[in-house]
Amino acid sequence: MLFAKCERSLQATKEEAQQRNNVKKRISQFETMIGAKIIALEAQLKTIMDYFKIGISASS
């Protein structure tokens, strides 16, 4: 009886650890995706700023 309780507890602990690892992996993937989107937005912003700099200097 005690052995069965310990075994169930150990299994539950293993499952909880696996769930935590899965959450950590998903968070890491999300952070990577957000980082890539930020880099892309920075590049777009730079392109827009360069376009306006060219437009301003051409009109002066």
SERO-4910 file (N, C-alpha, C, O; in steps of 0.05 Angstrom, whole numbers):
BEGIN
 pado doro    nc1    nc2    nc3   cac1   cac2   cac3    cc1    cc2    cc3    oc1    oc2    oc3
  Met    A     17    -24      0      0      0      0     18     25      0     14     43    -16
  Leu    A     37     26     18     54     49     20     71     52     -6     75     74    -16
  Phe    A     80     29    -16     96     29    -41     79     40    -64     89     56    -80
  Ala    A     54     32    -65     36     42    -87     32     72    -85     32     86   -105
  Lys    A     29     82    -60     26    111    -56     51    126    -65     49    146    -79
  Cys    A     74    115    -58     99    128    -66    103    128    -96    112    147   -108
  Glu    A     95    105   -108     98    103   -137     79    123   -151     88    135   -171
  Arg    A     55    125   -141     36    145   -154     46    173   -150     45    190   -168
  Ser    A     57    179   -126     68    205   -121     92    211   -139     94    234   -150
  Leu    A    109    192   -142    132    195   -160    123    200   -189    134    217   -203
  Gln    A    103    185   -198     92    188   -225     80    216   -228     85    229   -249
  Ala    A     66    225   -208     54    252   -210     76    273   -211     74    293   -226
  Thr    A     97    269   -195    119    288   -195    133    289   -222    140    311   -233
  Lys    A    136    266   -235    148    264   -261    131    279   -282    141    293   -299
  Glu    A    104    275   -280     86    288   -299     86    318   -295     86    333   -315
  Glu    A     87    327   -270     89    356   -265    115    368   -276    115    389   -288
  Ala    A    137    353   -273    162    363   -283    161    364   -314    171    383   -326
  Gln    A    149    344   -326    146    344   -356    129    368   -365    135    381   -385
  Gln    A    108    373   -350     90    396   -357    105    422   -354    103    440   -371
  Arg    A    121    425   -334    138    450   -330    157    453   -353    161    475   -363
  Asn    A    170    431   -360    189    432   -383    175    440   -408    186    455   -424
  Asn    A    151    429   -413    136    436   -437    129    466   -437    131    479   -458
  Val    A    121    477   -414    115    505   -412    140    522   -417    138    542   -431
  Lys    A    162    513   -406    187    528   -410    194    528   -440    203    549   -450
  Lys    A    191    506   -453    197    504   -482    178    523   -498    187    538   -515
  Arg    A    152    523   -491    134    541   -505    140    570   -500    139    587   -518
  Ile    A    148    577   -475    156    605   -469    180    613   -485    182    635   -496
  Ser    A    199    595   -487    224    600   -502    218    604   -532    229    622   -544
  Gln    A    200    588   -543    192    591   -571    178    617   -575    183    631   -595
  Phe    A    161    625   -556    146    650   -558    166    674   -557    163    693   -572
  Glu    A    185    672   -538    205    694   -536    221    696   -562    226    719   -571
  Thr    A    228    674   -574    243    674   -600    226    687   -621    237    703   -637
  Met    A    201    680   -623    183    691   -643    180    721   -639    181    736   -658
  Ile    A    176    730   -614    173    758   -608    199    773   -616    198    795   -627
  Gly    A    222    761   -609    248    774   -616    251    777   -646    260    798   -655
  Ala    A    243    757   -661    245    759   -690    226    780   -701    233    795   -719
  Lys    A    202    783   -689    183    803   -698    194    831   -692    191    850   -708
  Ile    A    207    834   -669    218    860   -661    240    868   -681    242    891   -690
  Ile    A    257    849   -688    279    854   -707    267    862   -734    277    881   -747
  Ala    A    246    849   -743    234    855   -768    221    883   -767    224    899   -786
  Leu    A    209    890   -745    197    917   -742    218    938   -741    214    960   -753
  Glu    A    240    933   -728    262    952   -728    273    957   -756    279    980   -763
  Ala    A    275    936   -772    284    939   -799    264    955   -816    272    973   -832
  Gln    A    239    950   -812    218    966   -826    219    995   -818    217   1013   -835
  Leu    A    222   1000   -792    223   1027   -782    247   1042   -794    245   1065   -801
  Lys    A    270   1028   -795    294   1040   -806    289   1047   -836    297   1069   -845
  Thr    A    277   1029   -850    271   1034   -878    253   1059   -881    257   1076   -899
  Ile    A    232   1060   -865    214   1083   -866    229   1109   -859    225   1130   -872
  Met    A    246   1108   -838    261   1132   -830    280   1140   -852    283   1164   -858
  Asp    A    293   1121   -865    311   1127   -887    296   1140   -910    305   1158   -923
  Tyr    A    272   1129   -916    255   1140   -937    249   1169   -932    250   1186   -950
  Phe    A    241   1176   -907    234   1203   -901    259   1221   -901    256   1244   -909
  Lys    A    282   1211   -893    306   1227   -894    312   1234   -923    320   1257   -929
  Ile    A    309   1215   -941    314   1219   -969    294   1240   -980    301   1258   -995
  Gly    A    269   1236   -971    248   1254   -980    252   1283   -971    248   1302   -986
  Ile    A    261   1286   -946    266   1312   -935    290   1325   -948    289   1349   -955
  Ser    A    311   1311   -952    335   1322   -964    330   1329   -994    342   1347  -1005
  Ala    A    313   1313  -1007    307   1318  -1036    290   1343  -1039    292   1357  -1059
  Ser    A    273   1348  -1019    255   1371  -1022    268   1397  -1013    258   1419  -1018
  Ser    A    291   1396   -999    304   1420   -989    321   1433  -1010    333   1454  -1006
***
